[in-house]
Amino acid sequence: MAQYTRVSGSVGLITLQNPPVNALSAAVRQGIVNTVQRALSEPEVKSVVICGQKGAFCGGADIKEFGTNMSGPPLVPMIHAIESAVKPVVAAIEGVALGGGLELALGCHYRIAHSKARLGLPEVTLGLLPAAGGTQRLPRLIGVPAALDLITTGRHVTATEALQLGIVDQITDHNTVDVAVKFALSVAGQSLDSRRISSYPCPRHSDFDALFEAAMQKVHQSARGAIAPVACVQAVRAAATLPYSQGMEREKELMATLFTSGQARALQYCFFAQRAVGRWSMSSGARWDTSKPRPVHKAAVIGLGTMGRGIAVALAQAGLSVVAVETQEKQLIEAKQAVTGMLERGAKRRGVTPALDKITYSPNIQNVADVDLIIEAVFEDMALKEKVFKQLSAVCKPGTFLCTNTSGLDINRLASQTCNPELVVGMHFFAPAHVMKLLEVVYGPRSSPHAVATAMHLGKKIGKVSVAVGNCRGFVGNRMLKPYLEQALFLLEEGATPEQVDQALEEFGFAMGVFRMSDLSGLDVGWRVRKADGLVTSDATTGQQARIRQGHRYSPLGDLLCEQGRFGQKTGRGWYQYDKPGSRVAKPDPWLQNFLEEYRARHGLVVRRIDHQEVLERCLYSLINEGFRILEDGIAAGPEDIDVIYMFGYSWPRHRGGPMFYASMVGLARVLERLEYYHQAHPDVPSLHPSTLLRKLVANGSPPIHKWREVIKKLHSQL
Ligand SMILES: CC/C=C/CC(=O)SCCNC(=O)CCNC(=O)[C@H](O)C(C)(C)COP(=O)(O)OP(=O)(O)OC[C@H]1O[C@@H](n2cnc3c(N)ncnc32)[C@H](O)[C@@H]1OP(=O)(O)O
């Protein structure tokens, strides 16, 4: 919908009306076509202003329409009609002008933006390109290098940067529509010949070939198999080398291949999944819309190791007062220095003052008595955490929320150490905690909906994508990681190398394969957990029996490496070798090759050729299978929760849509068939045994992912 009014006597004011972001739905497009025609046909009207209702110019095409039979007037001729108009058209940009919204503004003759507005062409993040002339007009307006940057990354720019780049003509701190109307009155009747961007030549560059080659190389490196960034470069190249009309044809052609691609579907699913996780629910039925968060002005962090430091920085940067507690004096001094550095570097990057005065440091846990919420981040040791929770419960004021940053320990056991178990939840951050976007908010059986609402709200305030999950060993992310890591080790036993496994996973789109990732995280972390679980034995037996622990197949390979002091990057040796401890460049290690050969010989393992397909299927399908079990157990409310966790916390390639979406794209029947096949070959590996929910979904005809919740509900009601 678009409203038409006449203002100041001779200005036709067109207001887009589709809250909350005035997306260009069929009705809005039709409204624009009608109102533009009306403005151009009324003799009293000398100029036109286009704006958006309620402080948002336009968030672009309506993404919800993409999967449907799109009707209504197409964008390209609509924008063309505006650009060819004989009366000046001014875009009054408040809030956002994104995607089709910015393309609409680029079709206007003038653009005036509010100083707080954000502009961009984020189509690439949805697996698309700006196909309403964006790839052809933007390079003509701001030059090829800047246009390539904006179009291939999809990043938003501030109004100030937009002005510097030449995207907008003017910015204002006042009422943008009033300023635009005044401006429209001033340009009425003036020639528009120099204002139609499509008629501009594309600014020349000394060496277009080198420029595009470099751009292509860059997207190939960072895109990890995503096709849209590549198509974006091709489309901008067309703007630089072809006349406008031919460039538009090329833009259309490239968009046609993207629009129906699986990657576009996956990325658009991610867009909505990321928003859906905010509408959380607990297995008790408590929900986001019925549970109110309590205000948190002052928080405390207990334990200033790597995680605690990052959490303190994240809280302070969001404006909270923080008491940072570390009982070991040396560690406290080091932490203060490190946190100060992190705050200063972050502030420099963002052009703000560092929030140093937001944090007070203390060696004394008694100093948290007046805070609203505490995040415990001490060493991952249940006995230690239990002790801390008991102390905190005695010290803090009534109503203080007690949160733990454990990555997988039992929330309920910690809650039972306190007088108010309903105030206890998990807030599982990912390292580095001030950078990584994911936060798992973990509720135990006694956590109150208010506690969950408060943690979710705090997560949002500090810029995290927060996902509410139930309490189980490893929660969602680490629980699913376990079978993935396990399969990777089994593949080594059977003949694969770390490089081969990593290559398959990196070609799939992970930033790092499982072994490079383990080296980065530190192999000793998992070793300690396995020791605590009684899985690590000093027994020197060989053969199959030595590889069975607690009744299931077990690979001691990781333990054996740790026994050699090979903890990964930090020791300069792990699954790979590094030039020196702390170095990041992983190189294949001949020592490891010999070690694997000896290990296989000692255990009578027969080496066979393992291809990429097997690596991917065994690592990914076992992880996905655990995801189905998590849904079955009600630990995650829906597949979107799992997918968001994997995309934001475990670098699952976004263009694959998260593990559960990926399974739906592969086909649930196919995933089931392959799991059955591998389970038959490895009956002593329970994680390969297909889950009940997967079987149920396949038996129900493999419904699309948005219908899985119905099947899950039925399954729960039968239990
Ligand atoms: C024919 C093909 C043409 C393609 C060209 C295009 O234009 S593609 C679309 C390009 N536009 C975008 O990618 C912008 C997407 N939106 C955003 O980045 C953000 O929503 C925002 C505009 C920056 C606003 O962010 P904010 O945090 O303030 O709000 P939410 O993200 O929570 O959004 C509020 C609700 O609005 C829905 N929504 C937002 N944008 C669109 C859109 N373009 N189409 C449809 N719906 C959109 C969003 O889903 C939220 O809805 P809820 O129901 O509340 O979850």
PDBQT file of the ligand as one rigid body, heavy atoms in Angstrom, charges set to zero:
ROOT
HETATM    1  C1  LIG A 801      12.568  -9.818  -6.522  1.00  0.00    +0.000 C 
HETATM    2  C2  LIG A 801      13.788  -9.987  -5.688  1.00  0.00    +0.000 C 
HETATM    3  C3  LIG A 801      14.280  -8.702  -5.193  1.00  0.00    +0.000 C 
HETATM    4  C4  LIG A 801      15.154  -8.668  -4.180  1.00  0.00    +0.000 C 
HETATM    5  C5  LIG A 801      15.617  -7.391  -3.671  1.00  0.00    +0.000 C 
HETATM    6  C6  LIG A 801      15.466  -7.257  -2.181  1.00  0.00    +0.000 C 
HETATM    7  O1  LIG A 801      15.090  -6.214  -1.739  1.00  0.00    +0.000 OA
HETATM    8  S1  LIG A 801      15.775  -8.552  -1.167  1.00  0.00    +0.000 SA
HETATM    9  C7  LIG A 801      15.484  -7.911   0.450  1.00  0.00    +0.000 C 
HETATM   10  C8  LIG A 801      16.566  -7.036   0.878  1.00  0.00    +0.000 C 
HETATM   11  N1  LIG A 801      16.334  -6.520   2.205  1.00  0.00    +0.000 N 
HETATM   12  C9  LIG A 801      16.876  -7.064   3.271  1.00  0.00    +0.000 C 
HETATM   13  O2  LIG A 801      17.620  -7.999   3.218  1.00  0.00    +0.000 OA
HETATM   14  C10 LIG A 801      16.514  -6.423   4.602  1.00  0.00    +0.000 C 
HETATM   15  C11 LIG A 801      16.065  -7.466   5.555  1.00  0.00    +0.000 C 
HETATM   16  N2  LIG A 801      15.713  -6.891   6.836  1.00  0.00    +0.000 N 
HETATM   17  C12 LIG A 801      16.615  -6.544   7.743  1.00  0.00    +0.000 C 
HETATM   18  O3  LIG A 801      17.806  -6.587   7.561  1.00  0.00    +0.000 OA
HETATM   19  C13 LIG A 801      16.085  -6.105   9.065  1.00  0.00    +0.000 C 
HETATM   20  O4  LIG A 801      14.833  -6.668   9.244  1.00  0.00    +0.000 OA
HETATM   21  C14 LIG A 801      15.977  -4.559   9.191  1.00  0.00    +0.000 C 
HETATM   22  C15 LIG A 801      15.201  -3.951   8.053  1.00  0.00    +0.000 C 
HETATM   23  C16 LIG A 801      17.384  -3.947   9.249  1.00  0.00    +0.000 C 
HETATM   24  C17 LIG A 801      15.229  -4.218  10.514  1.00  0.00    +0.000 C 
HETATM   25  O5  LIG A 801      15.891  -4.852  11.598  1.00  0.00    +0.000 OA
HETATM   26  P1  LIG A 801      15.204  -4.892  13.048  1.00  0.00    +0.000 P 
HETATM   27  O6  LIG A 801      16.185  -5.586  13.928  1.00  0.00    +0.000 OA
HETATM   28  O7  LIG A 801      14.755  -3.551  13.409  1.00  0.00    +0.000 OA
HETATM   29  O8  LIG A 801      13.901  -5.764  12.898  1.00  0.00    +0.000 OA
HETATM   30  P2  LIG A 801      13.731  -7.291  12.480  1.00  0.00    +0.000 P 
HETATM   31  O9  LIG A 801      14.883  -7.739  11.690  1.00  0.00    +0.000 OA
HETATM   32  O10 LIG A 801      13.374  -8.065  13.673  1.00  0.00    +0.000 OA
HETATM   33  O11 LIG A 801      12.490  -7.201  11.486  1.00  0.00    +0.000 OA
HETATM   34  C18 LIG A 801      11.188  -6.853  11.963  1.00  0.00    +0.000 C 
HETATM   35  C19 LIG A 801      10.190  -7.718  11.237  1.00  0.00    +0.000 C 
HETATM   36  O12 LIG A 801      10.183  -7.357   9.850  1.00  0.00    +0.000 OA
HETATM   37  C20 LIG A 801      10.391  -8.502   9.054  1.00  0.00    +0.000 C 
HETATM   38  N3  LIG A 801      11.141  -8.075   7.856  1.00  0.00    +0.000 N 
HETATM   39  C21 LIG A 801      12.224  -7.303   7.822  1.00  0.00    +0.000 A 
HETATM   40  N4  LIG A 801      12.615  -7.105   6.567  1.00  0.00    +0.000 NA
HETATM   41  C22 LIG A 801      11.740  -7.752   5.793  1.00  0.00    +0.000 A 
HETATM   42  C23 LIG A 801      11.610  -7.927   4.392  1.00  0.00    +0.000 A 
HETATM   43  N5  LIG A 801      12.451  -7.345   3.517  1.00  0.00    +0.000 N 
HETATM   44  N6  LIG A 801      10.599  -8.683   3.940  1.00  0.00    +0.000 NA
HETATM   45  C24 LIG A 801       9.720  -9.257   4.780  1.00  0.00    +0.000 A 
HETATM   46  N7  LIG A 801       9.781  -9.128   6.129  1.00  0.00    +0.000 NA
HETATM   47  C25 LIG A 801      10.793  -8.392   6.612  1.00  0.00    +0.000 A 
HETATM   48  C26 LIG A 801      11.173  -9.442   9.929  1.00  0.00    +0.000 C 
HETATM   49  O13 LIG A 801      11.046 -10.761   9.499  1.00  0.00    +0.000 OA
HETATM   50  C27 LIG A 801      10.528  -9.200  11.271  1.00  0.00    +0.000 C 
HETATM   51  O14 LIG A 801       9.316  -9.920  11.270  1.00  0.00    +0.000 OA
HETATM   52  P3  LIG A 801       8.858 -10.748  12.543  1.00  0.00    +0.000 P 
HETATM   53  O15 LIG A 801       7.601 -11.397  12.127  1.00  0.00    +0.000 OA
HETATM   54  O16 LIG A 801       8.713  -9.733  13.635  1.00  0.00    +0.000 OA
HETATM   55  O17 LIG A 801       9.961 -11.706  12.839  1.00  0.00    +0.000 OA
ENDROOT
TORSDOF 0
